Amino acid sequence: MTNLELQAYRRFLMLKVPEASEYIGKTDASTWHEWENGSKPVPESVANAMQELKKLRSDKINIIINSINDRVGSNTIRYFMTYAEFKKVNPDLDVIQWRLHQSIATELYFRGLEKLC
């Protein structure tokens, strides 16, 4: 994975550098910045983790899309403005899962498939 691809993945998944560096890179933000600016190569473990998150995101979107026709009522997806809000509803999930949820909710909204609530 190139430095530009890493940055694109991080932004696509709505992750901030401190979140990505801590939860995915297991490092500090300055090291993550070095990967993104190309002064250090992106570790394979980080590239793999980002690709796995992208796949998980895609799988979750497909599950939601496949279930839309079976729903009764309006199609809405909760958008949590803060991690604290997300954590109240999902106490066992971490920051990465919150950001993944935000990314999924945003895409489904812009596709016109879900309303945000």
Secondary structure, 3 states (H helix, E strand, C coil): CCHHHHHHHHHHCCCCHHHHHHHHHCCCHHHHHHHHHCCCCCCHHHHHHHHHHHHHHHHHHHHHHHHHCCCCCCCEECCCCCHHHHHHHCCCCCHHHHHHHHHHHHHHHHCCCCEEC
